[in-house]
Amino acid sequence: MPTAKRILVFPCGSEIGLEIHRSLRFSTHFELVGASSVEDHGRFVYERYIDGLPFHHAPDFVEAMARVVREQRIDAIYPAMDAVADTLQQQADRIGCKVIGSGPDTTAACASKTATYQLLNGRIPLAQRFADTESAQYPIFIKPDRGYGARNSLRADSAAQAQAHLARHAGQAMLLQEYLPGREWTIDCFSDRHGALRFHCARGRDRVSNGISVRTSPSADFQAEFAHWAQQIHQALQPRGAWFFQAREDAQGRPRLLEVAARLGGSSGLFRCMGVNFALLSAFDAFDGDVSITPNAYPIVLDRALDNRYRIAIQYSQVFVDLDDCLLVQGRVNHQLVGYLYKAISDGKRITLLTRHKRPPEATLREYRLQALFDRVIHLSAEEKKSDHIDCQDAIFIDDSFAERQEVAQRKKIPVFAPDMVEALL
């Protein structure tokens, strides 16, 4: 992709839209445009922001979206909500734009839990379903056939309670299932354009608020079983790009499938800060680029409180960092990375710049007022490897280039970070 592709994220202020922004904002391959139907937090995050688009189910939505695509020269739309993804995939030809993610059959199946269960029945253990409130074995869990999070869901302990809840939502198709009281997991996955399942890993939904996992960490529970489920779902639904499924234990401690979503998970930033950037992988794959996935391995926990916070169990005394497309991105200072470097200095870390900058790097550093950041500045020739100048083991390496990170990780056996992963160090 010689020129940056313009991606419209819609609705950009959703939790998914904000994670897409965190995932792609440092990439020089993509330019982001945010759009929403109502003014939301996206305005404070996206430099290019459009509000007032019709809701995806409105009669004039397709026409309005097509107009935005033309006027903003959009190369692809990244849906940031399940129902929106379903609408956009079904209407992609009329909108005249590529839609990132799974195709229309997959998004339609994932938009309905009933359709998902029908496709996966016999392949994966499902929660028991009840036809009506009289035959149900209480407690039960009632949830919408279409929806996400915990919206309009209820644990009902009696037929009367269940009937009252159904009456309040008489116009909405609801599912009556056995109540699953145990632990819960999200299994984040990525399938590429060649039809291969490239990544799957579980994370515990350690703390949940309003149906959103607000504390999560990698989990090895039921590892073989979830790996089998991932393959079964991949074969049945044929997703593309990022997707996930959720599971929860029944009263006997056996996992049961909750749902499958044809999008990245809102808390999948946990794996992004281990080197698996689902939004970036999906964007490259959508434009027919081949991708490689090489996650880091260290203990990490994501806890959310209207923002992301990480705790990484690594010890280091030196930081090696790149200049072009890393500390400087599109002619501007990467202020998050600079903020982290000053934090590292305050913590007593030694900072080394490793760069193949075209001009003497000291001149550029003075121009951007960055010269005071570094204990050492090493200007490499085109042939030199950056790993040759990493002269200690208790160090980390920050660079935008996957190839450079991979070479350093394999040769020096130290943690490596892309610019989008730096937030995990703050």
KEGU-688442 format. One record per residue: residue in three letters; x, y negated, z of N, C-alpha, C in turn. Coordinates in pm, whole numbers, plus 32768, in hexadecimal, padded with zeros to 4 digits. Example, Ala and Ser with C-alpha at 12.3 -4.5 7.8 and 13.67 -1.06 7.14 Angstrom:
# residues 2
ALA85278239830C84CE81C2830C8528814A830C
SER850580E182C48557806A82CA850A7FFD8313
# end
This chain:
# residues 426
MET80548077800080008000800080587F838000
PRO80787F4B7F8B80D57EDB7F8480A17E5B7FC4
THR801F7E457FC07FE67DCC7FFE7F887DF6806E
ALA7F787D9D80D07F247DBD81437E927DCB8117
LYS7E517E3381487DC37E4A812D7D6F7E008194
ARG7D027DC481667CA97D7C81C07C3B7DDB81F0
ILE7C337DEA82747BD37E4682B07B6F7DF78302
LEU7AEF7E0C82E67A847DD083337A597E3183A0
VAL7A607E07841D7A377E59848E79AC7E2A84BA
PHE794D7E8884BE78C27E6484DE78807ED4852E
PRO78407EB385A078427E3385E878C37E278639
CYS79097DBA862779927DAF8658799C7D9B86EF
GLY792E7D71873079337D5A87C0790F7DD28814
SER78EE7E4387D478D47EBE881F79567EF38859
GLU794A7F5188B679C37F8C88EF7A1A7FCB8883
ILE79DA8007881F7A25804587B17A677FD8875C
GLY7A1D7F6D87407A567F0086F27ACE7EC18735
LEU7ACB7EB587B97B3D7E7C88027BB47EDB8800
GLU7B997F5E88077C087FBF87FF7C457FC08773
ILE7BF37FB0870C7C287FA786837C857F2E8677
HIS7C5D7EBE86B37CB27E4786AF7D367E6186F7
ARG7D317E9C876E7DAD7EBA87B67E077F168766
SER7DCA7F6F87187E157FD486CF7E567F9E8650
LEU7E167F3B860F7E447F0F858B7E827E848589
ARG7E7A7E3A85F87EA07DAD85F37F337D9685D5
PHE7F897DF785EF80187DE485D680447E1F8550
SER7FEB7E60850980107E9E848A80187E35841C
THR80837E3A83D180937DE0835E804B7E1582E2
HIS80107E8C82ED7FCC7ECA827B7F397EA28271
PHE7F037E6782DD7E757E4982E07E5B7DBF831A
GLU7DF57D7A82E47DC37CFD831C7D367D18834E
LEU7D197CEB83C67C987D0684037C3A7C8F83FA
VAL7BBD7CAE83DB7B507C4D83E07AE47C8A8438
GLY7ABC7C4384A07A557C7684F979CD7C3F84D4
ALA79657C8F84E478DD7C6384C8787E7CA2852C
SER78167C58855077B27C8A85AE772A7C508589
SER76C37C8F85BE763B7C5D85A976177BF28610
VAL76557BF9868476427B9486EC76CD7B668719
GLU76D57AEB874A77567ABA877977827B0C87F2
ASP77FB7B4087ED78297B98885778BE7B818872
HIS78FA7BDB88BD79857BCC88E579E47BCF886D
GLY79B47C0187FC7A077C0387857A397B7A875D
ARG79EB7B14877A7A157A8B87597A967A6687A1
PHE7AAD7A9C88187B237A7B88667B9A7AD38844
VAL7B847B3587EE7BED7B9787CF7C1A7B8D873F
TYR7BBB7B8286E37BDB7B8086547BF57AF18625
GLU7C657ADB85E37C837A5685AD7C217A32853F
ARG7BFC7A9384EC7B967A7E84847B177AC384B5
TYR7AAF7A7584CC7A367AAA850C79BA7A7584C6
ILE795A7ACF84B078DB7AAC8471786B7AE084CB
ASP780E7A8984F2779B7ABC853C771B7A9F84ED
GLY76AE7AD3851D762D7ABA84DC760A7B1B846E
LEU76597B86845A76317BEB83F975B37C31842B
PRO755A7C5A83D274E37CA483FE750C7D268445
PHE74B57D57849C74CC7DDA84D874C97E44846A
HIS750D7EB3848375207F168418749C7F5283E6
HIS74327F4E843873B27F87840F73547F1E83D1
ALA73837EA183C5732F7E38838C73247E4782F4
PRO72B47E1C82B772A17E2D8226730A7DE681D3
ASP73407D768204739F7D2981B574317D4681DB
PHE74487DB1822874D17DCD8255752F7DEC81E1
VAL75067E438187755F7E6E811B75857DF780C3
GLU75237DA580A175407D30804D759F7CD08093
ALA75887CB7811375DE7C5B815E766C7C93816C
MET76787D14818676FC7D50819277467D4D810D
ALA77007D6980A0773F7D64801D77727CD87FFE
ARG77287C72802777527BE8801077D27BC88060
VAL77D77BF580DC78507BDF812D78C77C2680F0
VAL78B37C9E80C079207CE9808079587C9D8009
ARG78FF7C647FB8792C7C187F4379737B977F6D
GLU79357B4B7FC479697AC87FE879ED7AD18037
GLN79F97B37808A7A717B4580DE7ADA7BA1809F
ARG7ABD7BD380267B1B7C2B7FDE7B427CA38036
ILE7ADC7CE7806A7AF07D5780C67B127DD68076
ASP7B797E1B80A37BA07E9980637B5D7F1280A3
ALA7B3C7F0781237AFC7F7881687AB27F4381E3
ILE7A487F89820879FD7F6A82827A1C7FD882E7
TYR7A397FAE83637A4F800E83CE79D78006842D
PRO797C806984287908806584817932807A8512
ALA78F48031856C7919803885FA78A480638650
MET784680AE861477D380E3865E779C8158860E
ASP776A81C08652773D823A860E76D0821E85A6
ALA766781D885CF75F881BF8574762381688500
VAL767E8109851976B180B384AE77018105844A
ALA77528162847C77A081B984227743820883C8
ASP76D5823C84007675828883B1763982318343
THR760D81B8836775D2815D8305763681378298
LEU76AF811182C0771380E5825E773B815581FF
GLN774B81CF82337770823D81DB7701825D8177
GLN7684825481A576148271814A7608820580DE
GLN7632818980FF761E811880A476A180E58067
ALA770B81328070778F81048043778F80DA7FB1
ASP774A81247F5C774981017ECD7706807B7EB5
ARG769A805F7EFC76537FE07EEB76A37F6C7F24
ILE76EB7F867F90773C7F1C7FCD77B77F007F79
GLY77E77F657F3378597F527ED978DD7F4D7F21
CYS78EE7FA27F8779687F9C7FD7798380248016
LYS7A02804280267A2B80BA806C7A0180B080FF
VAL79D2811F813879B1812681C67A0F81898209
ILE7A58815B826C7ABB81B082B07A7482148309
GLY7A9E829283007A6682F983567A2A836C8309
SER79DC83BD834E799E843283137934840B82AD
GLY7916846A825478B6845181E978268451821B
PRO77C6843981BF773A842881E676FC84A48226
ASP771E851B81F876E485948233771185A482C4
THR778F858A82DC77C5859A8364778C853183C3
THR778B84B383977757844A83EF76C3845F840B
ALA7677848F83A775E884AA83BB75D585198422
ALA762685838418761C85F38477763F85C68504
CYS76A78572851176D285458596767584DC85D0
ALA762A8497857C75CD843185AD7558846F85F9
SER753B84EE85DE74CD85348620750685AA866F
LYS74EF85AD86F17520861D874274DB869E871A
THR745C869686F57415870E86C774578747864B
ALA747786F185EB74BA872085717543875B8590
THR758C871B85ED760F874F8615760287D98651
TYR75A387EA86AD7591886B86EF756888D8868C
GLN751688B5862B74EB891885C87563894B8576
LEU75BD88EF85537632891685057694896A8558
LEU7699895185DA76FE8992862E76C68A068680
ASN76458A1F867776098A8C86C376498B11869C
GLY76778B5C86FF76BB8BDB86E577508BCE86D7
ARG77828B5586C178128B3E86B6784E8B10873A
ILE78028ABF878578358A7F87FE77CA8A8B886B
PRO77EF8AA288E9778C8AA8895577448A228967
LEU76C08A278962766E89B08970761E89B689F2
ALA75F489428A23759C893E8A97751489778A71
GLN74D489B98AD1744E89EF8AB973EC897D8AA3
ARG7394898D8A41732E89288A2372A4895B8A48
PHE724C88FD8A6A71C4891F8A93716188DB8A34
ALA70F689238A15709388EF89B5703A888489F2
ASP7020888D8A746FC7882D8AB46FE688268B49
THR6FA387C88B8B6FC087B28C196F8A88218C72
GLU6F28886B8C436EEC88D58C956F4589518C9A
SER6F8689718C2C6FDA89EA8C27706889D28C57
ALA708D89568C71711689348C97713889688D23
GLN71B789868D3771EB89B08DB97238893A8DF5
TYR720289008E5E723888838E9372AB889B8EF3
PRO7309883A8EFA730B87B98EB4732E87C98E20
ILE72FF87698DD0732387658D42735E86DC8D22
PHE739886D38CAB73CE86538C7C7385862E8BFC
ILE734E85B48BFA730485838B86735885178B42
LYS736C85238AC073BB84BF8A77738284AE89EB
PRO7398843989AD73668421892673AB847A88BF
ASP735F84A2885A739D84EC87EB7403849487A3
ARG73E68412879A744183B4875C7466834A87C3
GLY74E5833687D6751482D48837759E82F98868
TYR75D282A988C1765882C088F6765E828D8985
GLY76C882B489CB76D4828F8A56766382CF8AA7
ALA7637828C8B0F75CC82C08B64754982768B4F
ARG753D822C8AE074C681DD8AC9744982338AC1
ASN73E4820F8B0F736182528B10736C82E58B38
SER73D7830A8B7F73E783938BAF73C3839B8C43
LEU739F84148C70737384238CFB738384B38D28
ARG73B384C68DA273A585468DE5731B85498E25
ALA72CC85AC8E01724485BA8E39724186358E94
ASP720D86238F0D720786908F6E717D86D18F77
SER711E869C8F2B709786D58F2D705286B98EA9
ALA6FE787038E8F6F9A86ED8E146F5D86628E13
ALA6F2F86358E856EF185AF8E8B6F5785448E69
GLN6FD085508E9D703884ED8E7E705C84F28DEA
ALA706585698DB2708585778D247017853B8CCC
GLN6F9B85588CEE6F2B85258C9F6F23848D8CA3
ALA6F4084528D176F3D83C08D226FA983828CCB
HIS702083C08CC8708D838B8C76706C83978BE1
LEU703384088BBA700E84198B2E6FA183B68B05
ALA6F4783988B616EDD83378B426F1682AC8B2D
ARG6F7D82898B7A6FBC82058B69700481FA8AE3
HIS7027826A8AA77070826A8A27702282BC89C0
ALA6FA282A289BA6F4A82F389666F6D82EA88D2
GLY6FA7827D88A66FC7826F8819704F82A587F2
GLN709482E8884E711B83168836712383AD8846
ALA716283F187E67174848287F071D884A08860
MET71AE84F788BD720085168931721C85AC8938
LEU728E85CD897372B58658898972AB86798A1D
LEU727986F28A3C727187238AC472D487978AD1
GLN733A87858B2373A387E98B2F73BE880B8BC0
GLU7401887D8BD5742C889F8C5C748C88348C8E
TYR748588198D0E74E087B88D4B756787F98D60
LEU75CF87B68D30765887E88D3C769E87978DAA
PRO76BA87D58E1C76EA87878E8F778087768E9A
GLY77CD87BA8E43785D87C38E5978B087558E19
ARG793187728E0B799087138DD2797286FD8D3D
GLU79A7868D8D0B798886668C807A08863E8C39
TRP7A0D865D8BB67A83863E8B657A5986028ADF
THR7AB285B18AA87AAC85888A1C7B2485C689D6
ILE7B0D860189637B7A863B89147B8785E78896
ASP7BF1859688907C09853D881D7C4D858B87AE
CYS7C1F857687347C4E85C586C27C6B856B8649
PHE7CBB85A085EE7CD3855B856E7CDC85C38500
SER7C8C85AF84967C8F860484207CB385AE83A7
ASP7D0C85E183517D3D858E82E47CEF85A58262
ARG7D15855A81FC7CCF855C817C7CDD85E08133
HIS7D408632815B7D5486B4811D7D008721815F
GLY7CAF86FA81C27C5A875B82057CA087A88272
ALA7D0C877182A97D5787B583137D3E87708398
LEU7D2887BF84017D1E878B84887DAC877484BA
ARG7DD286F684CC7E5E86D484E87E7A86BF857D
PHE7E13869F85CB7E2A868486587DAB869C86A7
HIS7DBB86D5871D7D4E86DE877E7D8B86E98808
CYS7D55869F88667D8786A388EE7D1A8672894C
ALA7D0B86B689BC7CA386948A1C7CD6862D8A80
ARG7C7A85DC8AAE7C9485818B1E7C1D85878B7C
GLY7C3A85868BFC7BCE858B8C5D7B8385088C66
ARG7B0185108C717AAF84988C8A7AA9848B8D23
ASP7B1984588D5A7B2E845C8DEA7AD483FB8E36
ARG7AAF838E8DF77A50832F8E3179FD82F78DBF
VAL797982FB8DCF791E82D48D6378C382658D95
SER78B281FC8D447859818E8D64780181718CEC
ASN777D817A8CFF771E81628C91773B81B88C17
GLY776382348C31777E82908BC47806827F8B83
ILE7856821F8BB178DA82048B79794582378BD9
SER79A7827E8BA57A1582AD8BF67A7182388C17
VAL7A7582138C977AC6819F8CBE7B4681C98D06
ARG7B5682498D267BD8827E8D4E7BE883058D0A
THR7C5783168CC57C6C83908C787D0183AF8C71
SER7D1F842F8C697DAA845C8C607DAD84E18C14
PRO7E1E85018BD37E24857F8B887E0785F78BE2
SER7DC386598BAB7D9A86CE8BF87DBD874E8BAD
ALA7DEE87B18BF87E0B88358BBF7D9E88998BE2
ASP7D30886D8C1C7CC188C68C3E7C8689048BBF
PHE7C6989848BC47C2989CB8B567C6F89AF8AD0
GLN7CF389AA8AD37D40897F8A5E7D2489D689E4
ALA7D2B8A5B89F67D158AB589857C848AAD8955
GLU7C268AA389B37B9A8A9F898D7B798A1F8941
PHE7BAB89AD89717B908930892A7BD6892D88A2
ALA7C4A896B88977C8D897488157C3689C387B2
HIS7BFA8A2F87E37BA08A7E878E7B258A2D8767
TRP7AED89E487C87A7A899087A87A9D8929873D
ALA7B1188EA874B7B3A888486EA7B3E88BE865D
GLN7B748937864F7B7A897885CC7AEE89998599
GLN7A9789C985F07A0F89EB85C879C18970859A
ILE79CD890385E67988888785C179BF8850853F
HIS7A44885485337A86882484B97A528871843F
GLN7A4688F4844C7A18894683DB7985892D83BC
ALA7933891B842478A3890B840F787E888083DD
LEU78C0881884107897878F83F178F2874A838B
GLN796A877D837879CA8743831979DD86AD832E
PRO7A03868483A57A1A85F583BF7A9B85C5837C
ARG7AA7854383717B218506833C7B47848F8393
GLY7BC7848583B07BF4841A84077BE184408498
ALA7BD283DA84EE7BC283F2857E7B348422859C
TRP7B29848085F87AA984AF862B7AC084EC86B4
PHE7A55850986FB7A668548877E79EB859987A2
PHE79FC85F0880479888633883F7997862F88D7
GLN7926863F891B7924863B89AD78ED86BE89E3
ALA792186E68A5778F887628A9878E8874A8B2D
ARG7892879D8B6A787F87958BFA786288208C32
GLU788D88378CAF787A88B98CEE77EB88CD8D1C
ASP77B989478D0C7738896A8D42774789948DD4
ALA76DC89C48E1076DF89E68E9E773E8A5A8EBC
GLN775F8AAB8E5877BC8B1A8E6A784D8AF58E46
GLY78648A758E2878EC8A4A8E0779158A668D79
ARG78B58A7E8D1F78D48A988C9278B88A198C40
PRO791389F48BE878FC897A8B99788E898E8B31
ARG784089238B1C77D789228AB677E788A28A65
LEU77CA88AC89E377D58837898B776887D289AC
LEU778E875389B6772E86E689C7770B86A78941
GLU7770867B88F677578636887877D786318826
VAL77C7860F87A6783685F6874A7820856C870E
ALA7889851C87037880849786C878E584898657
ALA78B7845285E8790E84428572795383BA8576
ARG7998839F85E479E1832185F67A4983368663
LEU7A9F82D386777AFD82DD86E57AB682BF8768
GLY7AEB82F687D47AB382DE88587AE082598890
GLY7A8A821A88DE7AAB819789157B25819A896F
SER7B3D820A89B47BB182158A0C7C22826689CE
SER7C1C827889497C8882C189047D0982708901
GLY7D0481F389317D7F81A689417DE381EC899B
LEU7DB4824A89EF7E10829B8A3F7E7582DF89E5
PHE7E458320897B7E9F836789207EEA830688C5
ARG7EAC829288A67EF5822D88587F75820588A0
CYS7F6D81FA89247FE481D48970803E824B898D
MET802082BC894F807D832C894980AF834188BA
GLY808482EA885F80B682F087D680538322876F
VAL7FD5833D87977F6F836D87397F0782FE8728
ASN7F1B82AB86C47EC6823786AA7E5782618649
PHE7DE3828686807D7982BF862E7D45825D85C4
ALA7D3681DF85E77D03817D85867D6681698514
LEU7DE8815F85357E4D814C84CE7E5881C88476
LEU7E57823E84B27E5982BA84647DE182C18406
SER7D6B829B84397CF182A183E87CF6823E8374
ALA7D2E81C7838E7D38816383257D98819082B6
PHE7E0C81C182DC7E6A81F482777E2A82668229
ASP7DE882C2826F7DAB8335822D7D3D830881CD
ALA7CF182A281F37C858271819E7CB8823C8118
PHE7D328205811B7D6F81D3809F7DCB823C8061
ASP7DAF82BB80817DF3832F80467E8883328064
GLY7EAD830380D97F37830F81047F48838A815B
ASP7FB783CF814A7FD6844181A08011840F8223
VAL7FEB844E82918013841E8315805F848C835E
SER80AB846183C280F384BD841980D2849884A9
ILE80C584FD84FF809F84E6858A8109852485E5
THR814B84D0863581B284FF8691819C84BA8718
PRO814984F5876E812C84B387EE81A184B98850
ASN81AC845588A48206845B891681CC84BB897E
ALA822084E289DD81F4853A8A49822084FE8ACE
TYR81C284C28B1681DC84918B9C815784848BE5
PRO8158848A8C6980DA84788CB480A683E98CA0
ILE802483DE8C897FE8835B8C727F5683608C9A
VAL7F2582F38CD27E9982E58CF77E6882608CBF
LEU7DF182618C827DB081E78C567D3C81C98CB5
ASP7D3C81518CEC7CCC81258D407C9A80A28D07
ARG7C1780988CF47BDC80248CB27B887FD48D14
ALA7B9C7F518D107B4A7EF58D5D7B367E7A8D06
LEU7AEA7E8B8C997ADB7E278C307B5F7E0B8BEA
ASP7BC07E638BFC7C427E568BBA7C897EDB8BCC
ASN7CF77EEF8B857D447F6B8B927DBA7F578BF0
ARG7DCF7FB88C467E447FBA8C9D7E7E80478C9E
TYR7F0280538C9A7F4380D48C927FAA80E38D01
ARG7FC4815F8D25802F817E8D82808481ED8D45
ILE80FF81CC8D1D8158822B8CDB81C582568D3D
ALA81D782D78D4A823A830B8DA882C1831E8D64
ILE82FF82B08D3F838682B68D0583DE82508D4C
GLN845E82738D5984C1821C8D96852A81F78D2D
TYR854C81778D2385AF814C8CC385ED80CA8CF1
SER866780B08CC186AD80368CE986CA7FDC8C72
GLN86BB80108BF686DA7FC18B80866A7FCC8B19
VAL86587F5F8ACF85F47F588A65863B7F3389E4
PHE86257F83897C86587F6688F685E17F44889E
VAL85E77ED1885A85727EA0881385997E69878A
ASP853E7E76872B85517E4986A2851E7DB88694
LEU85437D768625851C7CEB860D84AD7CE085A6
ASP84C77D07852984697CF184BB83F17D4F84C5
ASP83787D1884B682FA7D6184BD82E57DA18545
CYS832E7D7485A883227DA9862F831D7D358692
LEU838F7CF486A783907C7C86FB83587C0486AE
LEU83707C03862C83337BA085D282D87BEA8572
VAL82587BC4856F81F57C05851981B27B9B84C4
GLN81C27BA8844181867B4A83E281A97AB98405
GLY82287AA38425825A7A1D843E823479E384C6
ARG81FB7A35851C81D27A0585A0820F7A5E860C
VAL82247A228681825C7A6C86F181F37ACC8729
ASN821C7B47873F81C77BAA878081C87B8A8816
HIS81667B3B884281697B0688CB81567B738933
GLN810E7BDF890F80FF7C4C896F81867C8F8988
LEU81D27CA4891C82557CE2892C82B47C868977
VAL82B17C04895883047BA489A182DF7BA58A35
GLY825B7BA98A51822F7BAE8ADB82657C298B22
TYR82627C9A8ADC829A7D138B1983307D068B30
LEU837B7CCC8ACD840C7CBF8ADD842F7C678B55
TYR83E27BFD8B6983FC7BAA8BDF83DC7BF88C60
LYS83757C488C5A83587C9E8CCE83CB7CFE8CE7
ALA84017D398C7B84717D968C8984EB7D508CC4
ILE85027CD48C9885737C878CCF855E7C718D65
SER84E37C4D8D8984C57C388E1784D97CB68E68
ASP84C67D2C8E2884D87DAC8E6B85687DDC8E67
GLY85C47D888E3286527DAA8E30867E7DFF8DBB
LYS862D7E058D5086547E538CDA86B57E048C83
ARG87097E4C8C3D87667E128BDB87257E1C8B51
ILE87237DAC8B0586DC7DA78A8587407D9A8A13
THR87337DF489B1878A7DF4893B87367DEA88BD
LEU87587D8D886587167D8187E387647DD1877C
LEU87207E2C8737875A7E7886C887127E518648
THR87587E1485E987117DDE857487667DE484F7
ARG87227DF3848587607DE58401872E7D6583BE
HIS87167D00840C86E27C8083DB87387C4C8368
LYS86F77C0F8304873F7BE6828B87A17B7482A3
ARG87887B20830587E07AB18325881C7ACA83AF
PRO887F7A7D83D988B47A8D845F88437A8284C6
PRO882E7AE9851587B97AE9856F87BA7A7985D4
GLU88307A4A85FD883679DF866087EE7961862E
ALA87F9794685AB87B878CF8574872078DC857C
THR86EC7952855A865B79688563862C796585F4
LEU867A799E864E8653799D86DB864C790E8711
ARG86AB78B986E886A7782D8711862B77E886D8
GLU860D7806865B859977C9861A851777E78665
TYR850B786386978493788C86DE84A278838777
ARG8511784787A5852B78338834852D78B78882
LEU856C791A88468571799F888285FE79C988AC
GLN865F7970889886EB799A88AC870879C2893C
ALA86C0798B899C86DF79A68A2986AE7A318A56
LEU86657A778A02862B7AF68A2A86917B678A35
PHE87007B5D89EB87517BD389D487D97BCF8A1A
ASP87FC7C418A5288837C538A8888E57C708A16
ARG88B47CB589AE89077CD5893988B37CC588BC
VAL88F27C99885188B67C9687CC89117CE3876F
ILE88DE7D508737892D7DA586DD88F27D9C8652
HIS89437D6785F689177D56856C894B7DCB851A
LEU88F27E2284ED89197E9D84A989217E898413
SER89757ED783D489767EE0834389067F3C8316
ALA88EB7F3F8295887D7F90826188948024827A
GLU8912804E8283893280DC828F8934810D8320
GLU894280B48380895080DE840B88CB810F8446
LYS88D78172849C886381A284E58857815A856A
LYS87DE8137858E87CB80F3860D87F0814C8683
SER87DC81CE867287FC822A86DF889182298700
ASP88E88202869E897881FC86B9899981958724
HIS894381338737895F80C58793891180CF8816
ILE88C481398825887E815188A488DC81A388FB
ASP891C815F895A898D819889A1896C81C48A30
CYS88EC81DF8A4B88C682128ACE884882668AC0
GLN882D82B98B2387B983128B1D874082DA8B66
ASP875582838BCA86E4824A8C1286B881CA8BCD
ALA868381DD8B53865F816C8AFE85DD818C8AB5
ILE85A081248A7D853081348A21854F80E689A2
PHE8509810A8936852380CD88B3849E809D887A
ILE849A801F884C84207FE38815843B7FB88785
ASP83ED7FED872784047FD0869983817FEA864E
ASP83677F9C85E582EE7FAF859682F880268537
SER837280528517838780BA84B28378814584F0
PHE831C819484BA830C821E84EA838B826E84D4
ALA83C9825F8460844382AA844384B2828B84A7
GLU84C2820A84C8852881E4852A8508821F85B3
ARG848B821785DB8464824D865C847B82E48662
GLN8455832885F6846383B985F384F783E185FC
GLU854D839A85B385DC83BA85B6861783A48641
VAL85F3833686808625831A870785EF8380876B
ALA856F839F8761853383FF87BE8573848887B3
GLN858A84B4873A85C4853887258657853E874D
ARG86A184D38732873184D5874D875284B087DD
LYS870E844A881387338417889886D8844D8907
LYS8664848788E1860984C2894485D9845A89AA
ILE85B683E3897A8582837A89D184F78352899F
PRO84A4831789F6842082E989C9842B827B8960
VAL83D5828288FC83D4821D8891834881E28888
PHE83428161886482C48118886482B680C687E5
ALA823E80CB87AA8219806D874081E47FED8781
PRO81DD7F7E873881A97F028774811F7F1087B3
ASP80C87F62877580427F7187AD80417FBF8830
MET80B08000885380B8804D88CE80F07FFD8943
VAL81207F83892981657F35899181077F138A05
GLU80857F0989E980297EE98A5580307F4E8AC7
ALA805B7FC98AA7806980308B0F80DD80138B6D
LEU81387FBA8B4581AD7F9C8B9681987F218BEE
LEU812D7ED78BD381167E5B8C1D80DD7E748CA9
# end
